[in-house]
C-alpha cells in the first residue's frame, strides 16, 4: 500500500513538474519537498515553490503546495508515532552493541550549536519524548538518565517515562557525576563530536576516564541509524537581506573582517554559527523556528573572500548575484575537506560555540588553531544607524500590537473565560496584521497564576488555564520583523492584586528603572550593572535566578551575544549600538510570577563636567506598564517621574496607530501616578 501511494505521488508530481516546465527530476523534487517538510512553517508556507518553479501561476503553486503538505504530514506522523519509546531505547542499545559501545550521550544540540534545533536533529526528543530547549541523556546498557535544569522539572515528568530514563537535575547531579557512579570499568561511551563543543567533550572525557572508561567519537550517530522516520534536513529559501534593513553591504563586512584577521595575524576564521554567517553575508533563511537562519558554515579569509557551505537547493533565484564574486558556494559535505585545506594556516575558532569535530579536523590537518571569540559576534552586536532605525520602527509597530492586546485582555478577563492559549493566539494575530512581521521571535510565554512562576513556561493543551480574578498574568512575547526583532514582557493584574503582589511588582519595577536610567563609563560590562536591577529585591531578602538582560539581534536571534546583563561575569563591555533586554523579575513558586521587560540600546551620554566618556540606555519598547500593580509609597520621586514620562511617550507615539476604543483604554492606562 505504501509503495503504491509513493508511486502515485511520484507520477502526480512528475505531471505537475511537466506542466510547470520544470526540468528537475521527480526524485530530486521529492527530496527537496522532504527538506521543505523538515523546515518550520512560516507565514508564507509556499515560499519554497520558487526554489522549484519560480514564477508559476497560482494553480500550479497550489498543486506543489499540496505535495509538500502530504510529506509534512508523513513527517509529523513519523515523529510522534511508532516505535514506542521502550522499543526506541532497545533499538539504540542493540545498535550500540553492534558498534562495540557500552553507552552513548545524546545532547539537545545540532552541529551548529544553536538555540533552535530542526526536527531532524532533535534526537533527544525522538528518543525520550522530552521537548524542552535544553537537556542531555546518557544511555548505558542497563541504565539511562535524562538531565534537565530547573525550568523543566515538571515538564520532564509529564513527557518522559521515568522507568526508562531517570530524571536528574543538571546542576545538582550533572552527567559527569552520574557517569562516575554508574559506568562499569573499561566501558566505551560513544559521543557524536559534531554535537558537542570542545569544552563539552573535554568535560565528558574527564568524567568517563575518571570512571575507568573511554570516550569514543563515533563517525555515524547511532540514533540516525535506527531512526527510520527521521525527517530530512530542512530546506527553506535563503534570501537577501536588503540594504534598507542591513545598512551595510556584505562586501564591506567581508572587507572589514578580512582586515581584522590580518591585523590579528590570522589567515582565516571558521564560522559555524549560522547567525554570524547570515549577518556577514546579509542573507536570511527559515531552517529553524523563530529565527530567520539558513543553516550553514563559512570560512572567512584574510583576503576578504568567504567560502559558504550550504545546501544549494536553498538558494533563492538571484542570490548568487547578491553574494557576489567574493563568495564561493559549496555543499556542507565539502566543509571537512575545506578544513583540511587550511593546513599550516593560522585559523581563528570560537571554542564556546564550535563542534569538537571541527577542532579535531583542523588540528589533524596541521592548521595552527587560535581560539578566540567569533569575529562576527561583536560587530553584529553593535547595530549601525540603519539597523537602529529599523529597531525603533519595529518596536513602534510591535508596541501598537501589544497595546491593543492589553486593552483586549482588560475587556475579556471580566467575562471569566479567557485562557492562556487564546490570549497567546490573539497577540500573535495582532502582530501578524503587519506585513513586516515574519514570525514570532520565540514561542509566547502566556502564564497565569502559578504558571507565571515558571520562568520559561510553555503553555500546552494540558496546562492551559483560565486567567482568574485575583491572579497575575505574565506574557513574554516578541516578533521577527524585517527591520528588527522584539522581545517584551508585561505582568498584568487580573482583578484586584494582593498587597504582596504590589510590593513585589514595584520592587521589580524599581530595578527595571535603575537599569533604564543607568549612566556608566565606557568599558563597563553588564555584570557590573546587574546588581542595580536586584537592589530593591535584595533589600527585603528576595532575588531572581535568571539574567537581567540578553543581547538581541537585528532580524536575527532574540538571544544574541556576546554582551549581557547578568550575575555571571563578563569581559565584554557594553558599546553604543548594542541592543539588550532589561528584564528583572520575581517568582513565587506555585502562586505567581512577575517580569517587566523592555529592550534598550546603548547610546553615548553627554554629562556636563564629566571626566570620562559616558554611556546610557535608550528604551526601545513602547507599551504600558500596569499601574494597578504599582505601590507609589516605596518609589522615589525620580522613579515615579520616569514611569510617568515613559507613559507619556507611550501614549504620544501609540495614539495615532490605534483605534478609538484602544486609545480610550490607553489614556486611562497611562494616567500619571503620584
C-alpha positions as CSV (number, residue, x, y, z in Angstrom):
1,X,0.0,0.0,0.0
2,X,2.8,2.4,0.9
3,X,4.6,1.6,-2.3
4,X,1.5,2.2,-4.4
5,X,1.0,5.6,-2.7
6,X,4.6,6.5,-3.3
7,X,4.4,5.6,-7.0
8,X,1.2,7.6,-7.4
9,X,2.7,10.5,-5.6
10,X,5.8,10.5,-7.9
11,X,3.6,10.2,-11.0
12,X,1.4,13.1,-10.0
13,X,4.5,15.1,-9.0
14,X,6.1,14.4,-12.4
15,X,3.0,15.6,-14.2
16,X,2.9,18.8,-12.2
17,X,6.6,19.5,-12.9
18,X,6.0,19.0,-16.6
19,X,3.0,21.4,-16.5
20,X,5.3,23.9,-14.8
21,X,8.0,23.5,-17.4
22,X,10.5,22.3,-14.7
23,X,13.4,20.2,-15.7
24,X,14.0,18.9,-12.1
25,X,13.5,15.1,-11.9
26,X,10.7,13.8,-9.8
27,X,13.1,12.2,-7.4
28,X,15.1,15.4,-6.9
29,X,11.8,17.3,-6.4
30,X,10.6,14.7,-3.8
31,X,13.9,15.1,-1.9
32,X,13.5,18.8,-1.9
33,X,9.9,18.6,-0.7
34,X,11.1,16.3,2.1
35,X,13.5,19.1,3.1
36,X,10.7,21.6,2.9
37,X,8.7,19.3,5.3
38,X,11.7,19.3,7.7
39,X,11.6,23.1,7.9
40,X,9.2,25.0,10.2
41,X,6.0,26.6,8.9
42,X,6.2,30.3,8.2
43,X,3.7,33.0,7.4
44,X,4.3,32.3,3.7
45,X,4.1,28.4,3.7
46,X,4.7,28.1,-0.1
47,X,7.6,30.5,-0.5
48,X,9.8,27.5,-1.2
49,X,7.9,26.9,-4.5
50,X,10.3,29.5,-6.1
51,X,13.1,27.0,-5.4
52,X,11.5,24.6,-7.8
53,X,9.4,26.6,-10.2
54,X,9.8,30.4,-9.8
55,X,7.0,32.4,-11.4
56,X,4.4,29.6,-11.7
57,X,0.8,30.6,-11.6
58,X,-1.4,30.2,-8.6
59,X,-3.0,26.9,-9.7
60,X,0.4,25.1,-10.1
61,X,1.7,26.7,-6.9
62,X,-1.3,25.3,-5.1
63,X,-0.6,21.8,-6.6
64,X,3.0,21.9,-5.5
65,X,2.0,23.1,-2.1
66,X,-0.4,20.0,-1.7
67,X,2.6,17.7,-2.3
68,X,4.6,19.4,0.4
69,X,1.6,19.2,2.8
70,X,1.4,15.4,2.3
71,X,5.1,14.9,3.0
72,X,4.8,17.2,6.0
73,X,2.0,15.1,7.4
74,X,4.0,11.9,6.9
75,X,7.0,13.6,8.7
76,X,4.8,14.6,11.6
77,X,3.4,11.1,11.9
78,X,6.9,9.7,11.9
79,X,8.0,12.0,14.7
80,X,5.1,11.2,17.0
81,X,4.2,7.5,16.3
82,X,5.9,4.1,16.2
83,X,8.1,2.7,17.5
84,X,7.1,3.3,21.1
85,X,9.8,4.8,23.4
86,X,10.8,1.4,25.0
87,X,11.4,0.0,21.6
88,X,13.4,3.0,20.5
89,X,15.7,2.6,23.6
90,X,16.1,-1.1,23.0
91,X,16.9,-0.5,19.3
92,X,19.5,2.1,20.4
93,X,21.1,-0.3,22.8
94,X,21.3,-3.0,20.1
95,X,23.0,-0.6,17.7
96,X,25.4,0.4,20.4
97,X,26.3,-3.2,20.9
98,X,26.8,-3.6,17.2
99,X,29.2,-0.6,17.3
100,X,31.0,-2.1,20.3
101,X,29.9,0.7,22.6
102,X,28.6,0.4,26.2
103,X,26.9,3.7,26.3
104,X,26.0,6.9,24.3
105,X,25.5,10.5,25.1
106,X,22.6,12.4,23.5
107,X,22.6,16.2,23.8
108,X,19.8,18.5,22.7
109,X,22.0,20.2,20.1
110,X,22.8,20.1,16.4
111,X,26.1,20.6,14.6
112,X,25.6,24.3,14.6
113,X,25.2,24.5,18.4
114,X,22.3,26.9,18.0
115,X,19.3,27.7,20.3
116,X,16.7,26.2,18.0
117,X,17.1,22.6,16.6
118,X,15.3,21.5,13.5
119,X,13.2,18.3,13.7
120,X,15.8,16.0,12.0
121,X,18.4,17.0,14.6
122,X,16.1,16.7,17.7
123,X,17.4,13.3,18.6
124,X,16.8,13.8,22.3
125,X,13.1,14.4,21.8
126,X,12.7,11.4,19.4
127,X,14.5,9.1,21.9
128,X,13.0,10.3,25.2
129,X,9.9,12.4,24.3
130,X,11.4,15.5,26.1
131,X,10.6,18.7,24.1
132,X,12.4,21.2,26.3
133,X,15.1,23.5,24.8
134,X,18.0,22.2,26.9
135,X,18.9,18.7,28.2
136,X,21.1,15.7,27.7
137,X,20.6,11.9,28.0
138,X,23.1,9.3,28.9
139,X,22.3,5.7,27.9
140,X,24.2,2.7,29.3
141,X,23.5,-1.0,28.8
142,X,21.2,-1.3,31.8
143,X,20.5,2.3,32.9
144,X,19.6,5.6,31.3
145,X,19.2,9.1,32.7
146,X,18.0,12.4,31.3
147,X,19.4,15.7,32.7
148,X,17.4,18.9,32.7
149,X,17.6,22.2,34.5
150,X,15.1,23.6,36.9
151,X,12.9,25.1,34.2
152,X,11.8,21.6,33.1
153,X,11.4,19.7,36.4
154,X,7.6,19.4,35.8
155,X,7.8,19.0,32.1
156,X,10.2,16.1,32.1
157,X,7.8,14.2,34.5
158,X,4.9,14.6,32.1
159,X,6.8,13.8,28.8
160,X,9.4,11.2,29.7
161,X,8.9,7.6,31.1
162,X,10.8,7.6,34.3
163,X,11.2,3.8,34.2
164,X,13.2,4.3,31.1
165,X,15.1,7.5,31.8
166,X,15.8,8.6,35.3
167,X,15.3,12.3,35.6
168,X,18.3,14.2,37.0
169,X,18.9,17.9,37.7
170,X,21.8,19.3,35.6
171,X,23.2,21.4,38.4
172,X,22.6,19.1,41.4
173,X,23.6,15.8,39.6
174,X,25.4,16.6,36.4
175,X,26.1,13.9,33.8
176,X,29.7,13.5,34.9
177,X,28.8,12.6,38.4
178,X,26.1,10.2,37.2
179,X,28.5,8.6,34.8
180,X,31.2,8.2,37.5
181,X,28.6,6.4,39.7
182,X,27.1,4.1,37.1
183,X,29.7,3.4,34.4
184,X,31.4,0.0,34.5
185,X,35.1,-0.3,34.3
186,X,36.6,-0.4,30.8
187,X,33.3,0.7,29.3
188,X,33.3,2.6,26.0
189,X,31.0,5.5,25.8
190,X,30.2,7.0,22.4
191,X,29.5,10.6,21.5
192,X,29.0,12.5,18.3
193,X,31.8,15.1,18.0
194,X,29.6,17.3,15.8
195,X,27.1,17.7,18.6
196,X,29.5,18.7,21.4
197,X,31.7,21.7,21.8
198,X,35.4,21.1,22.5
199,X,34.8,22.1,26.2
200,X,31.8,19.8,26.5
201,X,33.7,16.9,25.0
202,X,36.7,17.6,27.4
203,X,34.3,17.6,30.4
204,X,32.7,14.3,29.3
205,X,36.1,12.7,28.6
206,X,37.3,13.6,32.0
207,X,34.2,12.1,33.7
208,X,34.3,8.9,31.6
209,X,38.1,8.4,32.2
210,X,37.7,9.1,35.9
211,X,35.2,6.2,36.0
212,X,37.7,3.9,34.3
213,X,36.1,4.1,30.8
214,X,36.9,5.5,27.4
215,X,35.0,8.2,25.5
216,X,34.8,7.3,21.8
217,X,34.0,9.7,18.9
218,X,31.5,8.0,16.5
219,X,31.6,8.5,12.8
220,X,27.9,7.7,12.4
221,X,25.4,8.7,15.0
222,X,23.7,5.5,16.1
223,X,20.3,7.3,16.6
224,X,20.4,8.3,12.9
225,X,20.9,4.6,12.1
226,X,17.8,3.4,13.9
227,X,15.5,6.4,13.3
228,X,13.6,5.1,10.3
229,X,11.3,8.1,10.2
230,X,13.9,10.8,10.7
231,X,12.9,13.9,8.8
232,X,15.1,15.3,6.1
233,X,17.4,18.3,6.9
234,X,15.4,21.5,6.5
235,X,15.2,23.3,3.2
236,X,13.8,26.8,3.4
237,X,14.6,29.6,0.9
238,X,17.7,31.6,1.6
239,X,17.1,35.2,0.5
240,X,19.0,38.5,0.5
241,X,18.6,40.8,3.5
242,X,18.2,44.2,1.7
243,X,20.5,47.2,2.4
244,X,17.4,49.1,3.5
245,X,17.4,46.9,6.6
246,X,21.1,45.8,6.8
247,X,22.6,49.3,6.5
248,X,26.0,47.9,5.4
249,X,26.8,45.8,2.4
250,X,28.1,42.2,2.7
251,X,31.1,43.3,0.6
252,X,32.0,45.9,3.2
253,X,31.5,43.5,6.1
254,X,33.8,40.9,4.4
255,X,36.5,43.5,3.8
256,X,36.3,44.7,7.4
257,X,36.5,41.1,8.6
258,X,39.4,40.3,6.4
259,X,41.3,43.4,7.6
260,X,40.6,42.4,11.3
261,X,42.0,39.0,10.6
262,X,45.1,40.5,9.0
263,X,45.6,42.8,12.0
264,X,45.5,39.8,14.3
265,X,48.0,37.9,12.1
266,X,45.4,35.3,11.1
267,X,44.8,33.7,7.7
268,X,41.2,32.7,8.2
269,X,38.3,32.3,10.7
270,X,35.9,29.3,10.7
271,X,32.3,30.4,11.3
272,X,29.9,27.7,12.5
273,X,27.2,30.0,14.0
274,X,24.6,30.4,11.3
275,X,23.6,33.8,12.6
276,X,27.2,35.0,12.1
277,X,27.1,33.7,8.5
278,X,23.7,35.4,7.9
279,X,24.9,38.7,9.3
280,X,28.2,38.7,7.4
281,X,26.6,37.9,4.0
282,X,23.3,39.8,4.5
283,X,21.2,36.7,4.0
284,X,18.3,35.3,5.9
285,X,16.5,31.9,5.8
286,X,13.9,29.8,7.6
287,X,15.6,26.5,8.6
288,X,14.7,26.7,12.3
289,X,11.8,28.0,14.3
290,X,11.6,31.7,15.2
291,X,15.0,32.8,13.9
292,X,15.5,33.6,10.2
293,X,18.6,31.4,9.8
294,X,19.9,29.5,6.8
295,X,21.8,26.6,8.4
296,X,25.3,26.9,7.0
297,X,29.0,27.2,7.7
298,X,31.6,29.6,6.3
299,X,35.3,30.1,6.2
300,X,36.3,33.8,6.1
301,X,39.7,34.6,4.7
302,X,42.0,37.5,5.4
303,X,41.7,38.5,1.7
304,X,38.0,39.3,2.4
305,X,36.7,36.3,0.4
306,X,34.4,33.8,2.0
307,X,33.6,30.1,1.4
308,X,30.0,29.4,2.1
309,X,28.9,25.8,2.8
310,X,25.2,25.5,2.3
311,X,22.7,23.2,0.6
312,X,22.5,24.9,-2.8
313,X,18.8,23.9,-3.1
314,X,18.0,26.6,-0.5
315,X,19.4,29.4,-2.6
316,X,16.6,31.6,-3.9
317,X,16.8,32.8,-7.5
318,X,19.2,35.7,-7.8
319,X,21.0,35.0,-4.5
320,X,24.2,34.3,-6.4
321,X,24.3,37.8,-7.7
322,X,23.7,39.1,-4.2
323,X,26.6,37.1,-2.8
324,X,29.0,38.4,-5.5
325,X,32.3,37.1,-6.8
326,X,33.9,37.2,-3.3
327,X,31.8,34.3,-2.1
328,X,32.2,30.8,-3.3
329,X,29.4,28.3,-2.5
330,X,29.8,24.6,-1.8
331,X,27.7,21.9,-0.1
332,X,28.1,21.2,3.6
333,X,29.6,17.8,2.7
334,X,32.6,19.8,1.3
335,X,33.2,21.5,4.7
336,X,35.5,18.9,6.3
337,X,37.8,18.8,3.2
338,X,37.9,22.7,3.3
339,X,39.1,22.5,6.9
340,X,41.9,20.1,5.8
341,X,42.9,22.6,3.1
342,X,43.7,25.1,5.9
343,X,46.8,23.1,6.7
344,X,49.7,25.4,8.0
345,X,47.3,28.4,8.1
346,X,46.6,30.4,11.3
347,X,42.9,29.9,11.9
348,X,40.6,31.6,14.5
349,X,37.8,29.4,16.0
350,X,35.4,30.0,18.9
351,X,35.7,27.2,21.4
352,X,32.4,28.1,23.1
353,X,30.3,27.5,20.1
354,X,32.1,25.2,17.7
355,X,31.8,21.5,17.4
356,X,34.6,19.4,18.7
357,X,34.8,17.7,15.3
358,X,35.9,21.0,13.7
359,X,38.8,21.3,16.2
360,X,39.9,17.7,15.6
361,X,39.8,18.1,11.8
362,X,41.8,21.3,11.9
363,X,44.4,20.0,14.3
364,X,44.8,16.7,12.4
365,X,45.2,18.6,9.2
366,X,48.0,20.7,10.5
367,X,46.3,24.1,10.9
368,X,47.5,26.5,13.5
369,X,44.4,26.8,15.6
370,X,44.0,30.0,17.6
371,X,41.0,30.1,19.9
372,X,39.1,33.3,20.3
373,X,35.7,34.9,20.0
374,X,33.7,34.6,16.8
375,X,34.9,37.7,14.9
376,X,31.4,38.5,13.7
377,X,29.9,38.5,17.2
378,X,30.9,41.9,18.3
379,X,30.3,43.9,15.1
380,X,27.0,42.1,14.7
381,X,26.0,43.2,18.2
382,X,26.9,46.9,17.6
383,X,24.0,47.9,15.3
384,X,24.5,50.6,12.7
385,X,22.2,53.6,12.4
386,X,20.0,51.9,9.7
387,X,19.5,48.9,12.0
388,X,18.8,51.1,15.0
389,X,16.2,53.0,13.0
390,X,14.7,49.7,11.9
391,X,14.6,48.6,15.6
392,X,12.8,51.7,16.6
393,X,10.3,51.3,13.8
394,X,9.7,47.6,14.7
395,X,9.2,48.5,18.3
396,X,6.6,51.2,17.5
397,X,4.8,48.6,15.3
398,X,5.1,46.0,18.0
399,X,4.0,48.3,20.7
400,X,0.8,49.1,18.9
401,X,0.0,45.4,18.7
402,X,0.8,44.8,22.3
403,X,-1.2,47.8,23.4
404,X,-4.2,46.5,21.5
405,X,-3.7,43.2,23.2
406,X,-3.5,44.6,26.7
407,X,-6.7,46.6,26.1
408,X,-8.3,43.4,24.8
409,X,-7.3,41.4,27.8
410,X,-8.7,44.1,30.1
411,X,-12.1,43.8,28.2
412,X,-12.1,40.0,28.1
413,X,-11.0,38.9,31.6
414,X,-14.1,40.1,33.4
415,X,-16.1,37.6,31.3
416,X,-14.2,34.8,33.1
417,X,-13.4,32.6,30.1
418,X,-10.1,33.9,28.8
419,X,-7.5,31.2,28.7
420,X,-3.7,31.2,28.2
421,X,-3.7,29.7,24.7
422,X,-6.4,32.0,23.4
423,X,-4.5,35.0,24.8
424,X,-1.3,34.0,23.0
425,X,-3.1,33.4,19.8
426,X,-4.8,36.8,19.9
427,X,-1.5,38.5,20.5
428,X,0.1,36.7,17.5
429,X,-2.9,37.7,15.4
430,X,-2.4,41.4,16.2
431,X,1.2,41.2,15.3
432,X,0.6,39.3,12.1
433,X,-1.7,42.1,10.8
434,X,1.6,43.8,9.8
435,X,3.2,42.5,6.6
436,X,6.6,43.3,8.1
437,X,6.1,40.5,10.7
438,X,7.6,37.3,9.5
439,X,7.4,35.1,12.6
440,X,7.3,35.2,16.4
441,X,10.8,35.7,17.9
442,X,10.1,32.8,20.3
443,X,7.0,30.9,21.4
444,X,4.9,33.2,23.5
445,X,5.1,32.6,27.3
446,X,1.5,33.1,28.4
447,X,1.3,32.2,32.1
448,X,-1.4,32.9,34.6
449,X,-1.3,32.3,38.3
450,X,1.2,29.6,39.2
451,X,2.1,29.1,35.6
452,X,3.6,32.6,35.5
453,X,6.1,31.5,38.2
454,X,7.7,29.1,35.7
455,X,10.3,31.3,34.1
456,X,10.2,29.6,30.7
457,X,6.7,28.3,30.8
458,X,5.3,26.8,27.6
459,X,1.5,26.6,27.5
460,X,0.0,23.3,26.2
461,X,-3.4,21.8,26.0
462,X,-2.6,20.0,29.3
463,X,-1.5,23.1,31.2
464,X,-3.8,25.7,29.6
465,X,-5.8,27.5,32.3
466,X,-8.2,30.4,32.7
467,X,-7.0,33.8,33.7
468,X,-8.7,34.2,37.1
469,X,-9.6,37.1,39.3
470,X,-7.0,38.0,42.0
471,X,-4.2,36.4,40.0
472,X,-1.3,37.8,37.9
473,X,-0.9,37.1,34.2
474,X,2.6,37.2,32.7
475,X,3.0,37.4,28.9
476,X,6.5,37.4,27.4
477,X,6.5,37.7,23.7
478,X,8.1,39.1,20.6
479,X,8.2,39.1,16.8
480,X,10.6,38.9,13.9
481,X,10.1,41.9,11.7
482,X,12.1,42.5,8.5
483,X,13.6,45.6,10.2
484,X,14.0,44.4,13.7
485,X,13.5,41.8,16.5
486,X,11.3,42.4,19.5
487,X,11.0,40.9,23.0
488,X,8.8,42.3,25.7
489,X,7.2,41.1,28.9
490,X,4.3,42.6,30.8
491,X,2.7,41.4,34.0
492,X,-1.0,42.2,34.4
493,X,-3.2,42.1,37.4
494,X,-6.4,40.3,36.8
495,X,-8.9,41.9,39.2
496,X,-7.5,43.3,42.4
497,X,-3.9,42.3,43.3
498,X,-2.8,41.5,46.8
499,X,-0.6,43.8,48.8
500,X,2.3,41.4,48.4
501,X,1.9,41.3,44.7
502,X,2.0,45.1,44.5
503,X,5.1,45.2,46.7
504,X,7.0,42.6,44.7
505,X,5.9,44.2,41.4
506,X,7.1,47.6,42.5
507,X,10.5,46.3,43.6
508,X,10.9,44.7,40.2
509,X,9.9,48.0,38.6
510,X,12.4,49.9,40.7
511,X,15.1,47.5,39.4
512,X,13.9,48.0,35.8
513,X,14.0,51.8,36.2
514,X,17.5,51.6,37.7
515,X,18.8,49.9,34.5
516,X,16.8,52.1,32.2
517,X,18.3,55.2,33.8
518,X,21.8,54.0,34.4
519,X,24.7,56.1,33.3
520,X,28.1,54.3,33.2
521,X,31.6,54.9,31.8
522,X,32.8,53.3,28.7
523,X,34.3,49.9,29.4
524,X,31.5,48.9,31.8
525,X,30.2,45.3,31.5
526,X,26.7,44.1,32.0
527,X,27.7,42.1,35.1
528,X,28.8,45.4,36.7
529,X,25.3,46.8,36.2
530,X,23.4,43.7,37.2
531,X,23.2,44.5,40.9
532,X,21.3,47.7,40.2
533,X,18.3,45.6,38.9
534,X,18.3,43.5,42.1
535,X,18.9,46.1,44.9
536,X,15.2,46.7,45.7
537,X,14.6,42.9,45.9
538,X,17.8,42.3,47.9
539,X,16.6,44.9,50.4
540,X,13.9,42.5,51.6
541,X,15.7,39.2,51.0
542,X,14.4,38.4,47.5
543,X,16.1,37.8,44.2
544,X,15.5,36.2,40.8
545,X,17.6,33.4,39.2
546,X,17.9,34.4,35.6
547,X,20.0,37.1,34.0
548,X,18.8,40.7,33.8
549,X,19.4,41.1,30.1
550,X,20.4,39.3,26.9
551,X,21.5,40.7,23.6
552,X,19.0,40.9,20.7
553,X,19.7,40.7,17.0
554,X,18.5,42.7,14.0
555,X,16.0,40.4,12.4
556,X,18.1,37.6,13.8
557,X,18.3,35.8,17.1
558,X,16.3,37.1,20.0
559,X,19.1,35.8,22.2
560,X,22.4,37.2,20.9
561,X,25.9,37.6,22.4
562,X,28.5,38.5,23.3
563,X,27.1,41.0,25.7
564,X,24.6,40.5,28.5
565,X,23.5,41.9,31.9
566,X,23.9,39.1,34.4
567,X,25.4,37.9,37.7
568,X,27.7,35.8,35.5
569,X,31.0,37.6,35.0
570,X,31.6,39.1,31.6
571,X,34.6,40.6,29.9
572,X,32.6,42.2,27.0
573,X,31.9,45.9,27.6
574,X,28.7,47.4,26.6
575,X,29.1,49.6,23.5
576,X,26.9,52.0,21.5
577,X,24.5,50.3,19.2
578,X,24.2,47.1,21.3
579,X,20.6,46.1,22.0
580,X,19.9,44.3,25.3
581,X,16.9,43.4,27.3
582,X,16.1,44.9,30.7
583,X,14.0,42.3,32.4
584,X,14.2,41.9,36.2
585,X,11.6,39.6,37.8
586,X,10.3,37.8,40.9
587,X,8.7,34.4,41.1
588,X,6.8,32.8,43.9
589,X,6.6,29.1,43.1
590,X,3.0,27.8,43.0
591,X,1.5,31.3,43.1
592,X,2.6,33.9,40.6
593,X,5.4,35.4,38.5
594,X,6.4,38.9,37.8
595,X,8.7,40.2,35.0
596,X,8.9,43.6,33.3
597,X,10.9,43.6,30.1
598,X,11.8,46.3,27.7
599,X,14.6,46.3,25.1
600,X,17.1,49.1,25.3
601,X,20.0,50.2,23.2
602,X,23.3,51.6,24.4
603,X,23.9,55.3,23.5
604,X,26.5,57.9,24.2
605,X,25.7,60.1,27.1
606,X,26.8,63.8,27.4
607,X,27.2,64.9,31.1
608,X,28.3,68.4,31.9
609,X,31.7,68.2,33.7
610,X,32.2,64.5,33.0
611,X,35.8,63.4,33.1
612,X,35.2,60.2,31.2
613,X,33.2,59.2,28.2
614,X,29.8,58.0,29.4
615,X,27.1,55.7,28.1
616,X,23.4,55.3,28.9
617,X,20.4,53.3,27.6
618,X,17.6,54.4,25.3
619,X,14.4,52.4,25.8
620,X,13.0,51.0,22.6
621,X,9.9,49.1,23.8
622,X,6.7,51.1,23.9
623,X,3.8,49.6,25.9
624,X,2.0,50.5,29.1
625,X,3.2,49.1,32.5
626,X,0.3,48.0,34.7
627,X,-0.4,50.9,37.1
628,X,-2.7,48.7,39.2
629,X,0.4,46.9,40.5
630,X,2.4,49.9,41.4
631,X,2.9,50.8,45.1
632,X,3.9,54.5,44.9
633,X,4.9,54.7,48.6
634,X,8.1,52.7,48.0
635,X,9.1,54.6,44.9
636,X,11.3,57.7,44.8
637,X,10.1,60.9,43.1
638,X,12.6,60.3,40.3
639,X,11.3,56.7,39.7
640,X,7.7,58.0,39.6
641,X,8.8,60.7,37.2
642,X,10.4,58.1,34.9
643,X,7.3,55.9,34.9
644,X,5.0,58.9,34.2
645,X,7.3,60.2,31.4
646,X,7.6,56.8,29.9
647,X,3.8,56.5,29.8
648,X,3.5,60.0,28.2
649,X,5.9,58.8,25.5
650,X,3.9,55.6,25.0
651,X,0.6,57.5,24.7
652,X,2.1,60.0,22.3
653,X,3.6,57.5,20.0
654,X,0.8,54.9,20.1
655,X,-2.3,57.1,19.9
656,X,-2.1,57.7,16.1
657,X,-1.6,54.0,15.5
658,X,-4.7,52.8,17.4
659,X,-8.5,52.6,17.1
660,X,-10.6,54.9,19.3
661,X,-11.6,52.2,21.8
662,X,-8.0,51.3,22.4
663,X,-7.0,54.9,22.7
664,X,-9.6,55.4,25.4
665,X,-8.2,52.5,27.3
666,X,-4.6,53.7,26.8
667,X,-5.4,57.1,28.2
668,X,-6.6,55.5,31.4
669,X,-3.7,53.0,31.5
670,X,-1.1,55.8,31.2
671,X,-2.5,58.4,33.7
672,X,0.2,59.8,35.9
673,X,0.8,58.3,39.3
674,X,1.7,60.3,42.4
